Amino acid sequence: MSAVPTLPPLDTAIDLALLALIAVLLLLSSLSFACVIHLCLKSRSAPHLGNFNSLWTVRLLLVSSTALWALVELLRVPFFRRRYLVPFLPFLTESQQADICRFHSVLSLGLCEPVFLLTALFLVNVSIKKQDPCRLWALAFVFGACLPLLFLQILFVFYQPIYLLLPEIFGRSTYVSKDAFGNETVLCTYPLMSIIVFGAFGITYSLCFLLSCWKVMSLVINKGLRTRIYVLAMAVLVSLPLEILLLGVSVMWMPDRAVYKVLELGVFLCTLACTVAGEGILVIRPIMDTLAAGGECCQWSPDQRPAREEDRIPQAEEVGVKV
């Protein structure tokens, strides 16, 4: 029986940091899920909240895509695979571990991140609509826009004959590393073609998201809501291009190099910033504001006046994104 290969100190530290951040993101997603379900149940006993709960399925899609991305990232962390996946599935061959890396690349760049980003874009766009669209239309918009990207990712990752005339780096999704004792470890990486496809999507998306945020900012008066839109826009419009840049630069090093590990951590932090800002601003905070505003509406009497504009809680109609 071969011993489980050990990781260098830097690799171990980065992997443990990734696992801790993934755990935090899963906890935040659980909180977001609980908030959506709580509002859904609350709206049944409070009719005045019913109008602001029409997009609960879209919010659940945003939370679900975030949680799925966090779980998929576990497949890429060598420490997790060595300590938990390989001992639990000892029959996995190097070829099968390579397939796991390919699935990670497709699910991460072709499904989880695009679904999250497109759902966030939909929620921002619908925030300035007077009427909420049909839920089926929302799901059709997200998955309809995501399917072409997912198809291209599957094609470029799994259909290897495409790369017969191209350098290996264009289609390489795995790298076998050997330690000082000769133990081999399968490391996951992103094929250059997958990065190019995701980069094209990211550039197009950033322009659309910038335009949507500009439209919302032109209509929002409340300072608190303007601040939220600024934070969300900065999180997406800075993190997404930076993630694409780091992905593109990372192909210059082998996955077992320290520089690659640092770039890999940077890519993760960029996506983490987007997801945390998205869940906090598009899910948790609007629901909290809606519940608070709904409670105030029930407590006000006809001769009472609301607090001053700068002190009061934004009403549900004024929340940056409809709930």
LOMISE-729420 format. One record per residue (C-alpha): residue number from 0; residue in one letter; z, x, y. Coordinates in nm, 2 decimals. Each point is the difference from the previous one (the first is absolute). Example, Ala and Ser with C-alpha at 12.3 -4.5 7.8 and 13.67 -1.06 7.14 Angstrom:
{pt 0, A, {0.78, 1.23, -0.45}};
{pt 1, S, {-0.07, 0.14, 0.34}};
REM end
This chain:
{pt 0, M, {0.00, 0.00, 0.00}};
{pt 1, S, {-0.11, 0.15, 0.33}};
{pt 2, A, {0.24, 0.02, 0.29}};
{pt 3, V, {-0.06, -0.21, 0.31}};
{pt 4, P, {-0.15, 0.24, 0.26}};
{pt 5, T, {0.21, 0.07, 0.30}};
{pt 6, L, {-0.11, -0.04, 0.36}};
{pt 7, P, {0.02, 0.26, 0.27}};
{pt 8, P, {0.28, -0.06, 0.25}};
{pt 9, L, {-0.24, -0.11, 0.29}};
{pt 10, D, {-0.18, -0.24, -0.24}};
{pt 11, T, {0.32, -0.15, -0.12}};
{pt 12, A, {0.13, -0.05, 0.35}};
{pt 13, I, {-0.32, -0.17, 0.12}};
{pt 14, D, {-0.01, -0.22, -0.31}};
{pt 15, L, {0.37, -0.11, 0.04}};
{pt 16, A, {-0.07, -0.07, 0.36}};
{pt 17, L, {-0.30, -0.22, -0.10}};
{pt 18, L, {0.21, -0.18, -0.26}};
{pt 19, A, {0.27, -0.07, 0.26}};
{pt 20, L, {-0.25, -0.13, 0.26}};
{pt 21, I, {-0.17, -0.22, -0.27}};
{pt 22, A, {0.34, -0.15, -0.08}};
{pt 23, V, {0.07, -0.08, 0.36}};
{pt 24, L, {-0.34, -0.16, 0.04}};
{pt 25, L, {0.06, -0.21, -0.31}};
{pt 26, L, {0.33, -0.12, 0.15}};
{pt 27, L, {-0.17, -0.09, 0.33}};
{pt 28, S, {-0.27, -0.19, -0.19}};
{pt 29, S, {0.28, -0.19, -0.19}};
{pt 30, L, {0.16, -0.09, 0.33}};
{pt 31, S, {-0.34, -0.11, 0.14}};
{pt 32, F, {-0.06, -0.21, -0.31}};
{pt 33, A, {0.35, -0.16, 0.03}};
{pt 34, C, {-0.07, -0.08, 0.37}};
{pt 35, V, {-0.33, -0.18, -0.09}};
{pt 36, I, {0.16, -0.20, -0.28}};
{pt 37, H, {0.30, -0.08, 0.22}};
{pt 38, L, {-0.22, -0.14, 0.28}};
{pt 39, C, {-0.21, -0.19, -0.26}};
{pt 40, L, {0.32, -0.17, -0.14}};
{pt 41, K, {0.15, -0.05, 0.35}};
{pt 42, S, {-0.31, -0.18, 0.12}};
{pt 43, R, {0.04, -0.27, -0.26}};
{pt 44, S, {0.33, -0.10, 0.14}};
{pt 45, A, {-0.09, 0.07, 0.36}};
{pt 46, P, {-0.33, -0.18, 0.09}};
{pt 47, H, {-0.03, 0.17, 0.34}};
{pt 48, L, {-0.05, 0.33, -0.19}};
{pt 49, G, {-0.28, -0.13, -0.21}};
{pt 50, N, {-0.28, 0.08, 0.25}};
{pt 51, F, {0.10, 0.37, 0.00}};
{pt 52, N, {0.01, 0.04, -0.38}};
{pt 53, S, {-0.37, -0.06, -0.06}};
{pt 54, L, {-0.09, 0.37, -0.06}};
{pt 55, W, {0.27, 0.08, -0.25}};
{pt 56, T, {-0.25, 0.07, -0.27}};
{pt 57, V, {-0.17, 0.26, 0.23}};
{pt 58, R, {0.33, 0.16, 0.07}};
{pt 59, L, {0.08, 0.02, -0.37}};
{pt 60, L, {-0.34, 0.17, -0.05}};
{pt 61, L, {0.09, 0.26, 0.26}};
{pt 62, V, {0.34, 0.06, -0.16}};
{pt 63, S, {-0.15, 0.01, -0.35}};
{pt 64, S, {-0.27, 0.25, 0.09}};
{pt 65, T, {0.27, 0.23, 0.15}};
{pt 66, A, {0.22, -0.03, -0.31}};
{pt 67, L, {-0.29, 0.06, -0.23}};
{pt 68, W, {-0.11, 0.31, 0.20}};
{pt 69, A, {0.36, 0.14, -0.03}};
{pt 70, L, {0.00, -0.06, -0.38}};
{pt 71, V, {-0.35, 0.16, -0.03}};
{pt 72, E, {0.12, 0.31, 0.19}};
{pt 73, L, {0.25, 0.06, -0.28}};
{pt 74, L, {-0.29, 0.08, -0.23}};
{pt 75, R, {-0.10, 0.29, 0.22}};
{pt 76, V, {0.34, 0.16, 0.03}};
{pt 77, P, {0.01, 0.28, -0.26}};
{pt 78, F, {0.39, -0.01, -0.03}};
{pt 79, F, {-0.01, -0.37, -0.08}};
{pt 80, R, {-0.27, 0.04, -0.26}};
{pt 81, R, {0.16, 0.30, -0.17}};
{pt 82, R, {0.35, -0.15, 0.00}};
{pt 83, Y, {-0.07, -0.36, -0.07}};
{pt 84, L, {-0.36, -0.09, -0.09}};
{pt 85, V, {-0.08, 0.28, -0.25}};
{pt 86, P, {0.33, -0.02, -0.19}};
{pt 87, F, {-0.04, -0.38, -0.02}};
{pt 88, L, {-0.36, 0.03, -0.11}};
{pt 89, P, {-0.01, 0.33, -0.19}};
{pt 90, F, {-0.33, -0.07, -0.16}};
{pt 91, L, {-0.19, 0.02, 0.34}};
{pt 92, T, {-0.27, 0.27, -0.02}};
{pt 93, E, {-0.13, 0.20, 0.30}};
{pt 94, S, {-0.31, -0.22, 0.00}};
{pt 95, Q, {0.22, -0.32, 0.02}};
{pt 96, Q, {0.21, 0.15, 0.28}};
{pt 97, A, {-0.32, 0.08, 0.18}};
{pt 98, D, {-0.10, -0.37, -0.03}};
{pt 99, I, {0.34, -0.09, 0.15}};
{pt 100, C, {-0.08, 0.22, 0.30}};
{pt 101, R, {-0.34, -0.17, 0.03}};
{pt 102, F, {0.16, -0.34, 0.00}};
{pt 103, H, {0.25, 0.12, 0.27}};
{pt 104, S, {-0.29, 0.11, 0.22}};
{pt 105, V, {-0.18, -0.33, -0.04}};
{pt 106, L, {0.30, -0.22, 0.05}};
{pt 107, S, {0.13, 0.20, 0.29}};
{pt 108, L, {-0.31, 0.05, 0.21}};
{pt 109, G, {-0.20, -0.29, -0.14}};
{pt 110, L, {0.25, -0.28, -0.02}};
{pt 111, C, {0.36, 0.04, 0.12}};
{pt 112, E, {-0.06, 0.16, 0.34}};
{pt 113, P, {-0.32, -0.20, 0.09}};
{pt 114, V, {0.17, -0.33, -0.10}};
{pt 115, F, {0.30, 0.09, 0.22}};
{pt 116, L, {-0.21, 0.10, 0.29}};
{pt 117, L, {-0.23, -0.30, -0.02}};
{pt 118, T, {0.29, -0.23, -0.03}};
{pt 119, A, {0.17, 0.15, 0.31}};
{pt 120, L, {-0.33, -0.03, 0.19}};
{pt 121, F, {-0.02, -0.37, -0.10}};
{pt 122, L, {0.35, -0.07, 0.11}};
{pt 123, V, {-0.06, 0.17, 0.34}};
{pt 124, N, {-0.33, -0.20, 0.05}};
{pt 125, V, {0.15, -0.33, -0.10}};
{pt 126, S, {0.30, 0.05, 0.24}};
{pt 127, I, {-0.22, -0.11, 0.30}};
{pt 128, K, {-0.16, -0.30, -0.18}};
{pt 129, K, {0.12, -0.34, 0.09}};
{pt 130, Q, {-0.03, -0.13, -0.35}};
{pt 131, D, {0.09, 0.19, -0.32}};
{pt 132, P, {-0.30, 0.05, -0.24}};
{pt 133, C, {0.00, -0.12, -0.36}};
{pt 134, R, {0.20, 0.22, -0.24}};
{pt 135, L, {-0.30, 0.03, -0.23}};
{pt 136, W, {-0.21, 0.12, 0.30}};
{pt 137, A, {0.26, 0.27, 0.07}};
{pt 138, L, {0.00, 0.12, -0.36}};
{pt 139, A, {-0.38, -0.02, -0.01}};
{pt 140, F, {-0.03, 0.21, 0.31}};
{pt 141, V, {0.24, 0.27, -0.13}};
{pt 142, F, {-0.14, 0.04, -0.35}};
{pt 143, G, {-0.36, -0.06, 0.11}};
{pt 144, A, {0.02, 0.29, 0.24}};
{pt 145, C, {0.18, 0.21, -0.26}};
{pt 146, L, {-0.23, -0.05, -0.30}};
{pt 147, P, {-0.29, 0.22, 0.12}};
{pt 148, L, {0.25, 0.29, 0.06}};
{pt 149, L, {0.16, -0.05, -0.33}};
{pt 150, F, {-0.33, 0.00, -0.18}};
{pt 151, L, {-0.11, 0.32, 0.17}};
{pt 152, Q, {0.33, 0.17, -0.09}};
{pt 153, I, {-0.03, -0.10, -0.37}};
{pt 154, L, {-0.36, 0.12, 0.00}};
{pt 155, F, {0.07, 0.34, 0.15}};
{pt 156, V, {0.32, 0.06, -0.20}};
{pt 157, F, {-0.10, -0.11, -0.35}};
{pt 158, Y, {-0.38, 0.04, 0.00}};
{pt 159, Q, {-0.02, 0.38, -0.05}};
{pt 160, P, {-0.38, 0.04, -0.04}};
{pt 161, I, {-0.03, -0.05, 0.38}};
{pt 162, Y, {0.15, 0.35, 0.04}};
{pt 163, L, {-0.24, 0.19, -0.23}};
{pt 164, L, {-0.18, 0.14, 0.31}};
{pt 165, L, {0.30, 0.02, 0.23}};
{pt 166, P, {0.29, 0.26, 0.01}};
{pt 167, E, {0.30, -0.08, -0.22}};
{pt 168, I, {0.22, -0.07, 0.31}};
{pt 169, F, {-0.19, -0.33, 0.07}};
{pt 170, G, {0.12, -0.16, -0.32}};
{pt 171, R, {0.31, 0.19, -0.10}};
{pt 172, S, {0.30, -0.24, -0.03}};
{pt 173, T, {0.22, 0.22, -0.22}};
{pt 174, Y, {0.10, 0.37, -0.02}};
{pt 175, V, {0.17, 0.17, -0.30}};
{pt 176, S, {0.27, 0.24, 0.12}};
{pt 177, K, {0.17, 0.26, -0.22}};
{pt 178, D, {0.35, 0.14, 0.06}};
{pt 179, A, {0.13, 0.34, -0.09}};
{pt 180, F, {0.08, -0.11, -0.36}};
{pt 181, G, {-0.35, -0.14, -0.06}};
{pt 182, N, {0.10, -0.37, 0.03}};
{pt 183, E, {-0.27, -0.21, 0.14}};
{pt 184, T, {0.04, -0.28, 0.25}};
{pt 185, V, {-0.26, -0.25, 0.11}};
{pt 186, L, {0.01, -0.04, 0.38}};
{pt 187, C, {-0.16, -0.29, 0.18}};
{pt 188, T, {-0.24, 0.05, 0.29}};
{pt 189, Y, {-0.25, -0.20, 0.20}};
{pt 190, P, {-0.37, 0.05, -0.06}};
{pt 191, L, {-0.19, 0.10, 0.32}};
{pt 192, M, {-0.23, -0.30, -0.04}};
{pt 193, S, {0.29, -0.24, -0.01}};
{pt 194, I, {0.13, 0.16, 0.32}};
{pt 195, I, {-0.33, -0.04, 0.17}};
{pt 196, V, {-0.03, -0.36, -0.10}};
{pt 197, F, {0.36, -0.07, 0.11}};
{pt 198, G, {-0.07, 0.19, 0.32}};
{pt 199, A, {-0.30, -0.21, 0.09}};
{pt 200, F, {0.21, -0.31, -0.06}};
{pt 201, G, {0.29, 0.14, 0.21}};
{pt 202, I, {-0.22, 0.08, 0.30}};
{pt 203, T, {-0.15, -0.35, 0.00}};
{pt 204, Y, {0.33, -0.16, -0.05}};
{pt 205, S, {0.17, 0.20, 0.28}};
{pt 206, L, {-0.27, -0.13, 0.24}};
{pt 207, C, {0.05, -0.36, -0.11}};
{pt 208, F, {0.38, 0.03, 0.02}};
{pt 209, L, {-0.02, 0.15, 0.35}};
{pt 210, L, {-0.21, -0.28, 0.12}};
{pt 211, S, {0.23, -0.26, -0.16}};
{pt 212, C, {0.31, 0.15, 0.16}};
{pt 213, W, {-0.18, 0.02, 0.33}};
{pt 214, K, {-0.07, -0.38, -0.01}};
{pt 215, V, {0.36, -0.07, -0.09}};
{pt 216, M, {0.14, 0.22, 0.27}};
{pt 217, S, {-0.22, -0.19, 0.26}};
{pt 218, L, {0.18, -0.32, -0.09}};
{pt 219, V, {0.36, 0.10, -0.06}};
{pt 220, I, {0.24, -0.02, 0.29}};
{pt 221, N, {0.34, 0.06, -0.17}};
{pt 222, K, {0.10, 0.36, 0.04}};
{pt 223, G, {0.16, 0.01, -0.34}};
{pt 224, L, {-0.31, -0.12, -0.17}};
{pt 225, R, {-0.22, 0.25, 0.19}};
{pt 226, T, {0.23, 0.28, -0.12}};
{pt 227, R, {-0.04, -0.11, -0.36}};
{pt 228, I, {-0.38, -0.01, 0.03}};
{pt 229, Y, {0.00, 0.35, 0.15}};
{pt 230, V, {0.22, 0.13, -0.28}};
{pt 231, L, {-0.22, -0.16, -0.27}};
{pt 232, A, {-0.32, 0.12, 0.17}};
{pt 233, M, {0.13, 0.36, 0.03}};
{pt 234, A, {0.13, 0.00, -0.36}};
{pt 235, V, {-0.34, -0.11, -0.14}};
{pt 236, L, {-0.24, 0.18, 0.25}};
{pt 237, V, {0.18, 0.33, -0.03}};
{pt 238, S, {0.11, 0.00, -0.36}};
{pt 239, L, {-0.33, -0.12, -0.16}};
{pt 240, P, {-0.23, 0.26, 0.16}};
{pt 241, L, {0.26, 0.27, -0.06}};
{pt 242, E, {0.02, -0.10, -0.37}};
{pt 243, I, {-0.38, 0.03, -0.03}};
{pt 244, L, {0.01, 0.33, 0.17}};
{pt 245, L, {0.27, 0.14, -0.23}};
{pt 246, L, {-0.18, -0.14, -0.31}};
{pt 247, G, {-0.32, 0.18, 0.11}};
{pt 248, V, {0.18, 0.33, 0.07}};
{pt 249, S, {0.19, -0.01, -0.33}};
{pt 250, V, {-0.31, 0.05, -0.21}};
{pt 251, M, {-0.01, 0.36, 0.13}};
{pt 252, W, {0.30, 0.09, -0.22}};
{pt 253, M, {0.08, -0.04, -0.37}};
{pt 254, P, {0.26, -0.27, -0.08}};
{pt 255, D, {0.25, 0.27, -0.12}};
{pt 256, R, {0.01, 0.18, 0.33}};
{pt 257, A, {0.29, -0.05, 0.25}};
{pt 258, V, {-0.24, -0.08, 0.28}};
{pt 259, Y, {-0.14, -0.29, -0.20}};
{pt 260, K, {0.35, -0.13, -0.08}};
{pt 261, V, {0.08, -0.01, 0.38}};
{pt 262, L, {-0.33, -0.17, 0.08}};
{pt 263, E, {0.07, -0.25, -0.28}};
{pt 264, L, {0.34, -0.08, 0.15}};
{pt 265, G, {-0.17, -0.05, 0.34}};
{pt 266, V, {-0.25, -0.24, -0.15}};
{pt 267, F, {0.29, -0.20, -0.15}};
{pt 268, L, {0.20, 0.00, 0.32}};
{pt 269, C, {-0.31, -0.14, 0.20}};
{pt 270, T, {-0.04, -0.29, -0.24}};
{pt 271, L, {0.38, -0.05, 0.00}};
{pt 272, A, {0.00, -0.03, 0.38}};
{pt 273, C, {-0.27, -0.27, -0.02}};
{pt 274, T, {0.17, -0.20, -0.27}};
{pt 275, V, {0.35, 0.01, 0.16}};
{pt 276, A, {-0.14, -0.10, 0.34}};
{pt 277, G, {-0.21, -0.28, -0.15}};
{pt 278, E, {0.29, -0.15, -0.20}};
{pt 279, G, {0.25, 0.03, 0.28}};
{pt 280, I, {-0.23, -0.13, 0.28}};
{pt 281, L, {-0.22, -0.25, -0.19}};
{pt 282, V, {0.25, -0.14, -0.25}};
{pt 283, I, {0.38, 0.07, 0.06}};
{pt 284, R, {0.02, -0.02, 0.38}};
{pt 285, P, {-0.21, -0.31, 0.05}};
{pt 286, I, {0.19, -0.19, -0.27}};
{pt 287, M, {0.33, 0.10, 0.16}};
{pt 288, D, {-0.12, -0.11, 0.34}};
{pt 289, T, {-0.13, -0.33, -0.15}};
{pt 290, L, {0.33, -0.08, -0.17}};
{pt 291, A, {0.20, 0.09, 0.31}};
{pt 292, A, {-0.23, -0.20, 0.23}};
{pt 293, G, {0.01, -0.30, -0.24}};
{pt 294, G, {0.38, 0.01, 0.00}};
{pt 295, E, {0.01, 0.00, 0.38}};
{pt 296, C, {-0.25, -0.29, 0.02}};
{pt 297, C, {0.24, -0.20, -0.22}};
{pt 298, Q, {0.31, 0.09, 0.21}};
{pt 299, W, {-0.15, -0.07, 0.35}};
{pt 300, S, {0.08, -0.33, 0.16}};
{pt 301, P, {-0.23, -0.17, 0.25}};
{pt 302, D, {0.20, 0.11, 0.30}};
{pt 303, Q, {0.03, 0.37, -0.12}};
{pt 304, R, {-0.24, 0.26, 0.14}};
{pt 305, P, {-0.12, 0.30, -0.20}};
{pt 306, A, {0.11, 0.35, 0.09}};
{pt 307, R, {-0.19, 0.22, 0.24}};
{pt 308, E, {-0.34, 0.13, -0.11}};
{pt 309, E, {0.12, 0.36, -0.04}};
{pt 310, D, {0.31, -0.10, -0.20}};
{pt 311, R, {-0.10, -0.28, -0.23}};
{pt 312, I, {-0.14, 0.03, -0.35}};
{pt 313, P, {-0.37, -0.06, -0.02}};
{pt 314, Q, {-0.08, -0.35, -0.12}};
{pt 315, A, {-0.20, -0.04, -0.32}};
{pt 316, E, {-0.31, -0.09, 0.19}};
{pt 317, E, {0.03, 0.33, 0.18}};
{pt 318, V, {0.05, 0.23, -0.29}};
{pt 319, G, {-0.28, 0.26, -0.01}};
{pt 320, V, {-0.12, -0.12, -0.34}};
{pt 321, K, {0.04, -0.35, -0.12}};
{pt 322, V, {0.25, -0.06, -0.28}};
REM end
